[in-house]
Amino acid sequence: MSSYYMQHMLLQYGRQLTTARRLARHREAMRLAGVFTPDPAPEEKRRLMVRRVTSEIVENLLLTGSDNPVVIQVKERLNETLGEEILFRFPPGELDMLLYRRGEYGEEELGLEERGKVMGLLWHIAEETVNETML
């Protein structure tokens, strides 16, 4: 029985090698035709990964009120930079996230222009934080 398993394993290994060779030939043909671009440099891969993680933090984790340490750090840095506490709300039935500032007279909704500036700053801070914390 063990010889059957050995033959089966070698057959699978041979198929994998054949597939790998075909993919390598296909990539080379696409590269020569000018269609296929080589894998991005490590710096570019890192930049794309930082952007993906930043997007996840800004678009999903902030909205759900996550206890993720990176999200908490981003919120703290944003509030420290602005000198006030910003609250993120996604009310039921609303299409857009609403931003409020917490002041001495309660919560005040930010206007459209100010919300855009805060979101730009939030993205910048989140990207910096992710870049600093990623290995």
C-alpha positions, 0 to 999 in steps of 0.5 A: 500500500505504501508504494501506491501512496508514493506513486500518487505523491510523485504523480501529484508532484509531477503535475505541480512541476508541469503547472509551474513550468507552464506558468513560467513560460506564460509569464515570460511570453506575456512579458516579452509581448509587453503585456505582463508587468513583473512583480512590484518591488518590495517597497511598492508591495509594502506601500500597497499593503499599508494602503490596504490596511489603512483603508480597512481601518478607516472604512470598517474598523472606525465605523464599528467602534473597534477596540483594535489598538491601532484604531484606538491609537489613530483616534487618539492621534487625530484628537491630539492633532485637532485639539478636540475629540471627534466622534464617528457616527453612522446613524441607521438610515443615513448613507454617510458617516457623520462626524461630531466634535465633543465640546463643552455644550455637547456634541456638534456636527461637523459641516461638509467642508470640515468633515472632508478636512478631518477625514483627510487628516484621519487618512494621513494619520492612519497611514502613518500609524500603519506604516510605523507599526507594520514589520 
